[in-house]
Amino acid sequence: MGHHHTPCTPRPARQLFEITALDAADERWHTIGWGVDQAQAETVAQECVTRPVSPYRAARIRHDGHLIAEHRRLAL
């Protein structure tokens, strides 16, 4: 009988979508997380620029080093 092994390590980085955000306090981009697919990354990026408390000015999504999308906070 064979044994079934479930990996406990994350997917390779090239399969992840990096989410960076522009901090209004210091005007620098910071990695705030990773998405396992583009839809998840888009959701996180949109939430971080629309959240009611301390929203980021902008959020970017990169995949394999390439810019995929950018979300910006709407000016009031």
Backbone hydrogen bonds in HBPLUS format (Angstrom, degrees):
<---DONOR---> <-ACCEPTOR-->    atom                        ^
c    i                          cat <-CA-CA->   ^        H-A-AA   ^      H-
h    n   atom  resd res      DA  || num        DHA   H-A  angle D-A-AA Bond
n    s   type  num  typ     dist DA aas  dist angle  dist       angle   num
A0015-GLN N   A0012-PRO O   2.89 MM   3  5.69 164.1  1.92 126.8 132.2     1
A0016-LEU N   A0013-ALA O   3.02 MM   3  5.20 158.9  2.07 109.6 116.5     2
A0017-PHE N   A0035-GLY O   2.88 MM  18  4.89 161.5  1.92 146.4 151.0     3
A0035-GLY N   A0017-PHE O   2.75 MM  18  4.89 156.1  1.80 139.9 148.4     4
A0018-GLU N   A0062-ARG O   2.80 MM  44  5.12 139.5  1.96 153.8 157.9     5
A0062-ARG N   A0018-GLU O   2.90 MM  44  5.12 158.8  1.95 145.6 152.4     6
A0019-ILE N   A0033-GLY O   2.94 MM  14  5.29 163.6  1.97 150.9 145.8     7
A0032-ILE N   A0019-ILE O   2.84 MM  13  5.85 163.9  1.87 153.9 159.2     8
A0020-THR N   A0060-ARG O   2.95 MM  40  5.22 160.0  1.99 144.8 151.5     9
A0060-ARG N   A0020-THR O   2.79 MM  40  5.22 157.6  1.84 146.4 154.1    10
A0021-ALA N   A0030-HIS O   2.81 MM   9  5.39 153.8  1.88 146.3 152.1    11
A0030-HIS N   A0021-ALA O   2.90 MM   9  5.39 152.3  1.98 143.0 150.7    12
A0022-LEU N   A0058-ALA O   2.89 MM  36  5.21 161.9  1.92 142.1 145.8    13
A0057-ARG N   A0022-LEU O   3.19 MM  35  5.59 151.0  2.28 165.8 162.0    14
A0023-ASP N   A0028-ARG O   3.01 MM   5  5.65 170.2  2.02 157.8 155.1    15
A0027-GLU N   A0023-ASP O   2.79 MM   4  5.32 127.5  2.07 148.7 160.9    16
A0041-ALA N   A0037-ASP O   3.15 MM   4  6.39 163.0  2.18 152.3 157.3    17
A0042-GLU N   A0038-GLN O   2.84 MM   4  6.03 158.0  1.89 154.3 159.9    18
A0043-THR N   A0039-ALA O   3.08 MM   4  6.30 156.6  2.14 146.2 151.9    19
A0044-VAL N   A0040-GLN O   3.08 MM   4  6.36 164.2  2.11 153.5 156.8    20
A0045-ALA N   A0041-ALA O   2.95 MM   4  6.10 166.6  1.97 152.7 156.7    21
A0046-GLN N   A0042-GLU O   2.95 MM   4  6.06 164.3  1.97 150.4 154.7    22
A0047-GLU N   A0043-THR O   3.01 MM   4  6.15 159.3  2.06 147.7 153.5    23
A0048-CYS N   A0044-VAL O   3.06 MM   4  6.27 151.1  2.15 149.4 156.5    24
A0049-VAL N   A0046-GLN O   3.35 MM   3  5.56 143.2  2.49 101.3 110.7    25
A0050-THR N   A0047-GLU O   3.33 MM   3  5.20 143.3  2.48  94.7 104.9    26
A0051-ARG N   A0047-GLU O   2.98 MM   4  5.67 124.5  2.29 147.9 154.4    27
A0056-TYR N   A0048-CYS O   2.96 MM   8  5.96 168.9  1.97 157.3 157.0    28
A0073-ARG N   A0057-ARG O   2.94 MM  16  5.30 168.4  1.95 144.1 142.2    29
A0059-ALA N   A0071-HIS O   2.76 MM  12  5.14 153.2  1.83 151.3 156.7    30
A0071-HIS N   A0059-ALA O   2.75 MM  12  5.14 164.8  1.77 157.6 163.1    31
A0061-ILE N   A0069-ALA O   2.91 MM   8  5.23 158.8  1.96 151.0 149.7    32
A0068-ILE N   A0061-ILE O   2.74 MM   7  5.49 174.3  1.74 157.6 158.2    33
A0069-ALA N   A0061-ILE O   3.40 MM   8  5.23 157.3  2.45 132.1 135.3    34
A0063-HIS N   A0066-HIS O   2.86 MM   3  5.27 154.9  1.92 147.1 151.4    35
A0066-HIS N   A0063-HIS O   3.01 MM   3  5.27 168.5  2.02 115.6 118.3    36
